[in-house]
Amino acid sequence: MSVVIVLEGTAADHFTVAVSPLAELAASLHVLTEHAHHAEHSAWAERTAAAAPPGFRAGLRRFAPLWTALRWRGFYPGLDASLTGLPADRFAELTAYTCASGYRGFAFGRVLQEPAQARLLRQAASALPEPHSALAEDLLRDPEALRADVLAFLDLCRRVYFDELWARTEPALSRAAHRVRQRLADEGPTAALLSLSPSSARLDSPARVVLDKVHHAVLSPARTPVLLIPTCYGAPHLLVKDEPGLPPVVHFPMDAPEIGVTLARSRMLALTDPRRVRLCRLIARQAMTTADLADRLSMTRPQVSRHLRALRDLGLVRVERHGRYVHYGLDLAAVERIGRDVATALQY
């Protein structure tokens, strides 16, 4: 599946690039809850959680559905009112989607009044790991008390760690936002959007950019302007928020990964061929010529050349020229990164 951004009739001014402390707070909370997904921040996450007061750790467990699989829309700009002023029904609807971890097939606009919607929420949340079900019950029992608890926890986050984190992170995010604004102005929306993800593609007729995601959505910036928000702690995830009646948001890593899911998958597949594996084992030890490889592998030179070309195109083989000889060696650093690149690409 994919997120399709239709660019026909779209200009640069249909995109707004902005930094958001609340969005970065959500990203950092995700790291604190799921720090195994974010190796570069895991030491920080462990230190922060260990030094935090018990009330913070309890809130981190209780409210985890708000920033794990389906990021709560309350963390992003574009709501009709602040979180404190949001009508109770709207607060309940947006929170219910998060408790159910999805939008498709759900309608929670009257979840506080309609027993059928409440039953559906309970059923969906009960199929997910805790605390989804407990949070759904808190919402249905007393949405205003839950809102107050969430806001109090977010305020606690600022005092425990986020004010200091934001002071360090905001300058880098502002620079990343400026780069995307500049690219929008100089090169147009297509180039700017393609730069956000290695798992993106440009298609024509109609002009559109496709982001490789596990859910499907179609954004039309010509009709509804799109908000682009950079993240540091959200990497490697690229999130697309497209809730009914709200402006779409693309929450993107300020430094996009170099490897997308297609290239990561191709590199894995390239090493499933037994002949290619034997070839790689030889050139992992020392660089060799096509003729030498053909002799050692009992293959023809054209066969060896085809395998080497495939591996070279995938960035797994390096070429060394020594006089009239061309030697091929395995790029061990690229091979060592395959597992990490696959993990990153799958999360993107």
N, C-alpha and C positions, 0 to 999 in steps of 0.2 A: 504494500500500500504506500501511499505518498501524500504529501501536502503540495498542492498545485497553486502557484501564485500566478494568476492571469494578468499579463502586462499590457494587453491591448488597450489603448486609450489611457494608459497610465503615465504620469510624469513624476519627476523626482519629488515634487511637493505633495504627492499622495503618501509619502512616507515621513514619519517623524522619528528622529533618533534622539533618545534621551537616556540619562542614567536614572536609576530608581533605587533608593536605599531600601525600600520595603521589598522589592524584588530580590535584591542581593541578600537581604536578611533571610528570605525564604531559601535561597540557594545555600547559604551557610548552614541553616538548620538541617537541610537535606544532608550535607556533609557530616554534620554531627550525628545524625541518625544512621546514615549509610556510609560511614567513612571507609569501608572496605572497597567501595566503588571509586574512591578518590585517593589513590596512594600518595599523591603529592601533598595532600592536606591531612593525612591520617594522624601524624604526630601532633599537629595542632589540635585536631578534634579530640584526641585522647587527653591531652593536657587540659583543654578547656572544660571538658565534661568532668574530669577528675577534680578540678579546682572549683567547680560551680556548687552553689548551695543545693540542698536536697530538693527544694521547691522547683528549681530549674530542671533538674534531672527528671522529676515527676512530670513536669509539663512537656518535656521532650518526648516522653513515652506517650502521654495522653493525647497530644495533638499531632502526633507523627503523620496521620493521614493527610494533613493539610499541606505537606511538602514532600511526600514520597512519590508514589506513582502518578497521581493526578494533582498537579499544583493548584492550590486554592486560588480562585480568581481575585479574592480579596487582597492578594499581594501585589496586584498590578494596577496601573492607572487605567482610567476609563470608566469607572463606576459613576453612577449618577450622583452619588453622595459619598462622604467619607464613611469609614467603617462604623463610626459611632452613629452617623445619621442615616445609614442605609435602612429602608423599611424592613420590618421583621420578616415579611414573606420573601423578600429578595435575599436577605441574609440566609434564611433557611434554605432557599432553593440552591444558591451557590455552594453552600456547605454540604447539602445533601448529595450533590454531584460528586464532591470529593469523597464523602463517606462511601458512595457506591463505586468510586474510581472509574467513572465513565459518564458519557452523555447519551450515547446511542441507545435508543429504546427506552430512555427515561424521560419523564416529565414531572418535575418536582415544583412547579410554580405554585401549587396549593398543597404542599406536603403537610402543612400544619392544620389544614381544614379537611382534606380529603382522606378518609381512611384507606382507600385503595392505594393512593400514592405513598402513604406511610408504610403500608404492608410491603409494597415493592421496595422501598428503601431498606426496611429491615431484612428482607430476603436477600437483596444484593449485598448488603454489608455483612451479613452472617456468613456469606460464602468467601469472604476475604479474611486475611489474618487480623487478629486483634492488634490495635484497638479500634478498628473500623466500626464494629458493631456497637461497642460501648460509646463511641463518639456519636453515632447515629441516635442512640437512645437518649443521650444528653440533649441532643438537638430537639428531638420530638417532645421531651419532657418539659424543657424550659429553655427556649432559644435565647431569651435575653440574658439568662444567667450564663449560658455558654458563651455568648458574645463578650460579656464582661470578663469571663475567665480568659478567653483568648487574648483580648486586648491587654489584660494585666500581664499575661505571659510575655507578649511582645515587648511590653515596657520593661519587664525583667531582663529580657534578652539584651536590650540596649545597655542596661546598667552592668550586666554580668560580663559582656564581651563585645557587643556589636558596635558601640560608639567608637571604641579603639580600632576595631577592624575596619570600619567605614572610613576613618581618618586615613588609614594606610591604603585602602583600596580605591577610594573615589578618584584620586588623580589619574590612575591607570585606566579606569573606566571612562573618564572624561576624554582621555586621549584616544581611546578606542572608538568612542562615539564620534569624535571629530574626524577620524579617518574614514568612517563609513559615510558621514555627511559629505566629506570632500569627494569621495568616490561617486556618490549619488549625483553631485553637482557636475563633476568632470566627465564621468563615464556613463552615467545613467543607471536606472534601476536594475537592469539585467546584470551588469558587472558587479554592482554593489551586493546583490543577493547571492550571486554565485560565489563571492568571496567569503560568505558566512559559513559555508559547509563544503567539505570535500565530497560529500555524497549528494551533490546537486547536479542538475543538468538543465541545459537550455533547449527548449523545443520551440518550433515555429508553427504557424497556421493553426491556431492563433499563437502569438508570442507568449511564452510562459516559462517560468522556472519551476522545476520539480525538485522537492526535497524528499529524500528517501527516509520515510518515517514509518512507524508501525500502525499508524492510524491514517484515515483518509479525511482530507478537508480541501476545500477550494476557496481561496481568498481572491477577491476582486478589488484591489486598491482603488480602481477608478470609481467604484461605488462606495466603498468603506475604507478610508485611509488606514494604513497599517502602522503600528508602533514598533520600532526596533529598539531593543534594550540589550546592551552588552552585559556580560557577567564574567567574573573571575572565578568565584567559588562554584558556579554552576557547571563549569567545564568538566567532562566533555559533552554534557547534555545540551542539545539544542531543542528548546521547547516552543511549540506553537499553540497559543491559546486562542480558541475560536468559539467562544460561548455565544449562544443565541442572544441577540440584542446588545452585544458589547463589541467595541472595536477590537479587531484582531491584534495579537501581540506575538512577535517573534523574539524570544529570549535566547540570545546566541553567545557562545564563548568568545571573549575578546581575542583569543588566539585560537583559530580553528585548527583542529587536528590535521596533520598532513595526509593521513591515510583514511580513505572512506571505506564503507562496507564492501563495495564492489572490488576494490583493489585488495583488501584484506582477504576476501573470499578467494579471489583468483590466486593469490600467493599460496594459500593453503592447498588449493586444488592442484597447483603446479607440482607440489611435492608429494602427491599421491601416486604418481607414475613411477613404478619400480626402476625403470631405466634412468629416469631423471634423478632419482634418489642416488643411484650408483654413481652417476656423473657428478652429482654434488659432493658426494663423499670423497671423490678423487680430487676435485678442485678446492675442497675445503682445506686440504693439507698443503697443496702448492698449486700455483697457477700453471696451466698446461695449454698446449696448442690443440687445435682441432684434430690434426693428424695423430697426435699422441693419444688423445682421448678415443678416437675412432679405433685405434689399434688395441688399446687396453679394454675397451668395451665390446669389441667384436661388432662394431657398427660401421656403416658407411659415413664418409665425411659429411654428405648432405644431411643425413639423419642427425648427426651430432650438432651440426650447424643450426638445424631447426630447433632442437632442444635448447641450445645456448641462446638463440635469438628470443625464444619465449621467456627464458629466465632473465635475460638482460632487459627485455621490455618491462618486466615486473620489478626491476630494480634489485634483483637478487644476485646478479653477476656483475663483476667489474672487469674491465678490459685493460690490459697492460701491453704496450707496444715496446719491443726491444729490437731495434734494427728492422729487419724484414720479417720478424716473427711477431705474431699476435698471441698473447697468452690470456687465458680466462681463469679468473679466480672467484670463489664464492664470497659474497659480501656478508661476512659472519655477523656484523652488527645489524644488518637488515633482517637476517634470519632470526637473530635473537629477539628482535622487536615484534615478530609475527604474533606471538601470543598477546602481548600488550596492545598491539594495534587492533587485533580482533576484538579484544575486550572493549577498547575505546570506541571502535566503530559500532559495535552492538548497542552501546549505551547512547550513541549519538542519535 
